[in-house]
Amino acid sequence: MATPDPAALSTLVLWLGFGLAVLLGATLQRSHFCSMGAVADILSFGDSTRARAFGLALAVAIAGFGLLSASGQIDPAGSFYTLPTLQWGSHLLGGLIFGAGMVLGSGCGARTLVRIGGGNLKSLVVFVVMGIAAQATLRGVTAVARDRSVDRLVVALPTRQDLPSLLQLGPSAQLALALGLAVVLAGLMLWRSRWKEVLPGALVGLLLVGQWWVSGHLGYLPEHPDTLEPAYLATASRAMEGYNFVSPAAFTLDWLTYFSDSNRVLTVGITISLGLMLGAGLSAWQSGQFRWESFRNPADLGRHLLGAVMMGVGGVTALGCSFGQGLSGLSTLAVGSLISTLAIIAGAWAMLRWEAARLERLA
């Protein structure tokens, strides 16, 4: 067997991740797929359409991840979501902060990139500030506070934190669990729903499954020729990666700022972010929806700046955003991802209620 070329394989992983992200960006832009919008629609209008699309995406992602795992295409242990250390404090507090922040910032990390592609300058500011806040929380001043507080609230589990491992299920039972949960969830999401508005969620889930395969199978080397150790190529976490849009904002700014530094290399998180933005931009331009948009007044600017900081701090602390934990993480059936996702929903719900009360007082 020929020895694989890590550099050439890394390039292929980056390009395929970029291509999938272009399709994802176009899908999100056309369907208005958004986790924050899903919560807002339920609270404001009693409309669960976008929540059902999100749930259908999750169902497809759970089934796809389960099938890839059962067939040996990927190893669930290769994801950082399934680590045996459950950082419940970080998941809880980070999720609450991120959820509230995405309301103030007019959307989650993925929606921010989609809006940039559509000409929204407010979202460009949110992306930059979110990236700076994420950098600080990864290895700066906020990182020190995080490390000395919530990151110490952990539970050491006897096995990985994904549900199949905790239940000590065999391969067949693991697949049955994943497919069973996916079928039940998909059925609930499609029952009495407006199918045309919900079905784009299935494509979002399929694209996530594709990214899991690219990162966890195509980009995996059982023995890297330089280190003689297992390696996942072109990932910042050195694990297989799905979709996440907070830490990659920090990595994107870092790569752009230190572009001439040979130690700064492209990773899948960066190419996915750029691909998502491009796909959304092409879709907005083709459909005639591209519009330049900026802040209405200083209060609007301040609101988005605060939301961006909260998303950067909260997303890193929670080990993922509403997309990273709510879809990528939950597709692995990780307990930590469930805690983060519920906390994000609670934070968004609380901030939406506070905003509604504030507007009523002003009226």
Disulfide bonds with the S-S distance in Angstrom:
none
